[in-house]
Each structure stands twice: as structure tokens, then as C-alpha cells.
Amino acid sequence: MRDERTPLLDVVESFFIHRNDLADSTKDNYRIAIEQFAKWCENTLGRPTIVADVEAGTVEAYLHFRCMTVSAQSARSGWVALRSLAHFMRDRKIQDDNGDSVLRLVRQPKVKDEARRAMTDEEMWRLVDVSEKSEMGLRDQALVYTLLGCGLRRAEAANLRLGDINMRERKLHVRAQTSKSVHPRDVTIPIETAKVLDQYLDLRSGESDGEDAALFVSRRGEALSGNAIRKLFERLKVRSGIRDLCAHMNRPTWATNFHRSGSGSRFDLMTEGGWTTGRMVERYTKARPFEERRRAPSPFMASRIARKEKRPSEKWPSQKISGLSEKRTARETNIHAAV
């Protein structure tokens, strides 16, 4: 029977079995964070880490240590993983504080949200141009257009299947198991992306692949992994001259262009981007360039239009209004006389 004296790492595997809703990348991050906490406890306390060490005082000391020696972001990652582990141990009756999580009062380390840089128009079209100038040019260009036009995460693009693309409806389906948000969603394929994808799919049509086959494949016909996409963009960074280019930069670029082009409302942007809070929209979306803002309608336009508009009664001819007033006055006079 597991209790507070059980070695902490003996509980971790059960934790991941019960948290089968987590993405593989999230599980890896949680595992690293918990193992780092266990190692710190062992070095600090001079003994193997046990379940009882997951308590407010020890965890707060560990998070402070991570903030001072590594970064606030790493401390927040540790807090998320340990909090989830504490919830699991509460639910399984392994450790709790009168039925509550032992870490319920531990505050999340504050992390300054760094704005995600979007590519400029010149950088974006330069990336598009250099992407087709390689041995796998059509595939690379189709991938770049998909990231720029649909705003997918790198892992979501790597896990796309042929059956996820509906060219007739220009719809791309992101499956729940491949998404960071663990929720499925349908994304609109812009016409520019659709044209390039159509050429790429036409090239793939000669292959005997079913709908479950990977959309983006290597020259050997194997599914393109997330790491392979990362390496591809490292090569594109050199060829394009964009010093901080990475696959993820396509996502804020897509969000910004979605906003600039009026492709939908804020809610539409959240839905297509796979975000559950508006905070992420603000984090990824940038303001329009000054030249575009200067060409936009004047803030006085609405007021001028409202000033010119008249209510229905004000639009009647003055003679008609006068005639109605006379009839109303005569009718009221007759009523008073009768009374």
C-alpha cells in the first residue's frame, strides 16, 4: 500500500498511466520536471526522495532555487508538473491535506510573457521563395504554406495524415491526439495554401498510400517528424537570412496576418488557432504596420456618418409633418370640447 513514505519515483509511473489524456511531449516535460525535483530533494535532504517531500514548504524552496539558478520559466514548468502530481496523489488517497491537494496554496511562479515575433512581409515572402529551391522543394513549400496559412504547431503539421485534408471544402482537420490543447479542430485552408497543397497531393497521387498515410514525408517516404521539421527550418534560416527563424515563428505570423486581413473575428482566431483563452491571442497577434493603420478609416468616420443620418420621422417632408401636427391639434381640441 503506497503512502507518504513511498519513494516518489515509484508513484510517477502510476501517475502517467492515469493521466493518459496528456500528450507525449507533455508527459516527457512532466517526467523531467519531477525527476529534477527528486534529484534536488536528494541532494538537499541527503536521502532518497519520498512522497512526503511533495509539500508546500519543500516545493516552494525548490521553485525559488529554480528561479535563482535557472529561470522563472523552468520554475513554472516544475510547479505545473508537481501540482498535477499532487492532484493525482490526492485522488488516489496516497497523500492529501484533509481531502485537498497539499500544494493548493503554492503560488505559480511569475513569468514575464515574451511577445512572439512575427515575420515581416518581406521575410515571409522570402521564406516562401527559398523553400521551393531544394531537392524536396514542392514538399517544403507546401509545408511552409500550410504553417503560414493555417497556423499549425510543428507537431500538428508533422502528424497530419492524407485523410485530414479535404480539398473540396478547403478544410484541414487537426486530431485531438496530435494537438497540444488535446481538442480536435477544423482549420480553413486559404486559397494560396490550397493551390500549393493541390500540386503536392498531385505528386503524391502516384503512391499507394491510404488516408492514414503521413501528409509530409521524407525523400525515403517516411513520415516527417517534428525534429525533421526543426532541422528543415534551420536550413531555411541559413538560406533566407532570417536570423531567428524557426518553425514556430510561422504561428504568430499567421495570427497577425489573420487579424490584418480581417479573416475572421477574435473568436474565429481562437477557434482556428486551438486556443482556449484570449490571452494567447494577445500574445501571438501583433498590431498592423503603421502604413496600414494610416490608410485605415478615420476614427471620426462613424461620428460623421451618425451625424448625417436622420431618424425616420426626421426624413419626412416638412409640409407633411406640419399637416399631421394640425390634424393632431384639431383632434385634441374636439376631444376637449366634447368633454
Sequence and secondary structure as in RCSB ss.txt:
>XXXX:A:sequence
MRDERTPLLDVVESFFIHRNDLADSTKDNYRIAIEQFAKWCENTLGRPTIVADVEAGTVEAYLHFRCMTVSAQSA
RSGWVALRSLAHFMRDRKIQDDNGDSVLRLVRQPKVKDEARRAMTDEEMWRLVDVSEKSEMGLRDQALVYTLLGC
GLRRAEAANLRLGDINMRERKLHVRAQTSKSVHPRDVTIPIETAKVLDQYLDLRSGESDGEDAALFVSRRGEALS
GNAIRKLFERLKVRSGIRDLCAHMNRPTWATNFHRSGSGSRFDLMTEGGWTTGRMVERYTKARPFEERRRAPSPF
MASRIARKEKRPSEKWPSQKISGLSEKRTARETNIHAAV
>XXXX:A:secstr
   TTSBHHHHHHHHHHHTTTS HHHHHHHHHHHHHHHHHHHHHHSS  BGGG SHHHHHHHHHHHHHHT HHHH
HHHHHHHHHHHHHHHHTTSS BTTB TTTT               HHHHHHHHHHHTSSTTHHHHHHHHHHHHHH
   HHHHHT BGGGEETTTTEEEE GGGSTTS  EEEE  HHHHHHHHHHHHHHTTS   TTSBSSB TTS B  
HHHHHHHHHHHHHHHT TT  GGGHHHHHHHHHHHTT S HHHHHHHHT SSHHHHHHH     HHHHHHS  TT
HHHHHHHH   GGGGS HHHHHHHHHHHHHHHHHHHHH 
